[in-house]
Amino acid sequence: MDEILGCLLGDLCSLKACSLTCKRLFGATRPLIHQHLVIDSRLYHSKPKLWLFGRRKKDPGPFERLIDADRLGVLPYTRHLIFKAKFPYSSTCFDPSDLQEHLPRIRSITKLHTLTLQSFPVSQFYPVVGEYFGAFFSTLRHLDMRNTHATVQQLLYFVCQFPLLEDLTIVVSYWEYINHRVPTITQSPPLRGKLVLVRPASLGLFEGLAALPGGLNFHSVEFFGCTKWRYPTADSSVILGACSRTVTSVSYLLRTGGDECESNTSIHVHITM
């Protein structure tokens, strides 16, 4: 059975088909099938659903999959949780009050390995990160933040609340430049895996990462669009200098040419210590 599951690992359709063959395979494939959970606010419907015989039921909105997973008893199998919104602070975005009634379900996800936040208002959640994501503190290793909305200090504070975090991805965040009082960061996670930065046009992100109390221990660093001619504040040497003792692989994806005719050039450097 282990050989069968090994061949089907990552093929969700085949795993689902295999789970229907017998009770033993159903039990073995169930944890693999339900590893990913997506909470997508873009699927929200404001009108109630019309059910059979004219009965109406309140639309659970973006949390329908979370509710179904809880009903089926598969939330403990979740390894990758994804929050998706259309745009920060839009009508389809999350705020703490949206998640309040679903906190017991979120806290029942006790073995989360990867958290992806897309268009997520970090500026609203960083003060209550322990209340809403505290169940992930002891297991989370990978954090992927895409188009999030926060100041640099708010984002760094949010990142540093996950004490075992190893891999970090930051993609085109929408930065706020209003001075908010953020608690002092006194400790930071190991950050010894992979760092990916994609067009982080921000003032102070690179310097902020390099100045974290625990330092940077990344083995692999990837820069996409972090060129000085396009983003003068994106100086990759600051990051590389902070993790110079541990980094073994550096990749750049640079855009060359004018705005009307751009092309991608990839540069990979392998460092032998």
ZIPE-V237932 format. One record per backbone hydrogen bond with DSSP energy under -1.0 kcal/mol. CO is the residue of the C=O (numbers start at 1). NH is the residue of the N-H. E is the energy in kcal/mol with one decimal. If there is no record, write none. Layout:
{{CO | NH | E} {CO | NH | E}}
This chain:
{{1 | 5 | -2.6} {2 | 6 | -2.1} {3 | 7 | -1.7} {4 | 8 | -1.5} {8 | 11 | -2.5} {11 | 15 | -2.2} {12 | 16 | -2.4} {13 | 17 | -2.1} {14 | 18 | -2.6} {15 | 19 | -1.9} {18 | 21 | -1.5} {22 | 26 | -2.0} {23 | 27 | -2.1} {24 | 28 | -1.7} {25 | 29 | -2.4} {26 | 30 | -1.3} {29 | 33 | -2.3} {30 | 34 | -1.6} {35 | 79 | -2.9} {35 | 80 | -2.7} {37 | 82 | -2.6} {39 | 84 | -2.7} {40 | 43 | -1.5} {41 | 44 | -1.3} {49 | 57 | -1.5} {51 | 54 | -1.2} {52 | 55 | -1.3} {55 | 51 | -3.2} {57 | 49 | -1.5} {60 | 63 | -1.4} {61 | 64 | -1.5} {63 | 67 | -2.6} {64 | 68 | -2.5} {65 | 69 | -2.5} {66 | 70 | -1.9} {67 | 71 | -2.3} {68 | 72 | -2.2} {69 | 74 | -2.4} {74 | 77 | -1.6} {75 | 78 | -1.8} {79 | 113 | -2.7} {79 | 114 | -2.6} {80 | 37 | -2.5} {81 | 116 | -2.6} {82 | 39 | -3.5} {83 | 118 | -2.7} {84 | 41 | -2.8} {87 | 90 | -1.9} {90 | 93 | -1.6} {95 | 98 | -1.7} {99 | 102 | -1.0} {100 | 103 | -1.4} {102 | 106 | -2.4} {103 | 107 | -2.9} {106 | 109 | -1.5} {108 | 110 | -1.2} {113 | 141 | -2.2} {113 | 142 | -2.1} {114 | 81 | -2.2} {115 | 144 | -2.8} {116 | 83 | -2.7} {117 | 146 | -3.3} {118 | 85 | -1.0} {120 | 122 | -2.0} {120 | 149 | -1.8} {121 | 124 | -1.7} {121 | 125 | -1.0} {122 | 126 | -2.4} {128 | 132 | -2.0} {129 | 133 | -2.8} {130 | 134 | -1.0} {133 | 136 | -1.9} {134 | 137 | -1.2} {136 | 139 | -1.5} {136 | 140 | -2.8} {141 | 166 | -2.6} {141 | 167 | -2.6} {142 | 115 | -2.4} {143 | 169 | -2.3} {144 | 117 | -3.1} {145 | 171 | -2.7} {146 | 119 | -3.4} {148 | 174 | -3.3} {149 | 123 | -2.2} {150 | 176 | -1.7} {151 | 155 | -2.3} {152 | 156 | -2.5} {153 | 157 | -2.3} {154 | 158 | -2.2} {155 | 159 | -2.5} {156 | 160 | -2.2} {158 | 161 | -1.2} {159 | 162 | -1.5} {162 | 165 | -1.7} {165 | 191 | -2.6} {166 | 193 | -2.0} {167 | 143 | -2.0} {168 | 196 | -2.5} {169 | 145 | -3.1} {170 | 198 | -2.6} {171 | 147 | -2.9} {174 | 150 | -1.4} {191 | 217 | -1.6} {193 | 219 | -2.1} {193 | 220 | -1.8} {194 | 168 | -2.5} {195 | 222 | -2.8} {196 | 170 | -2.6} {197 | 224 | -2.7} {198 | 172 | -2.8} {199 | 201 | -2.0} {200 | 202 | -2.2} {204 | 208 | -2.7} {205 | 209 | -2.6} {206 | 210 | -2.2} {207 | 211 | -1.3} {209 | 212 | -1.4} {212 | 215 | -1.9} {219 | 248 | -3.0} {219 | 249 | -1.6} {220 | 195 | -2.6} {221 | 251 | -2.4} {222 | 197 | -2.6} {223 | 253 | -2.4} {224 | 199 | -2.8} {225 | 227 | -1.5} {227 | 231 | -3.3} {231 | 234 | -2.1} {233 | 235 | -1.6} {235 | 238 | -1.5} {236 | 240 | -2.4} {237 | 241 | -2.3} {238 | 242 | -1.3} {239 | 243 | -1.4} {243 | 246 | -1.2} {243 | 247 | -2.6} {248 | 271 | -3.2} {249 | 221 | -2.4} {250 | 269 | -3.7} {251 | 223 | -3.1} {252 | 267 | -3.2} {253 | 225 | -2.7} {254 | 265 | -3.2} {256 | 263 | -2.0} {263 | 256 | -2.8} {265 | 254 | -3.3} {267 | 252 | -3.6} {269 | 250 | -2.9}}
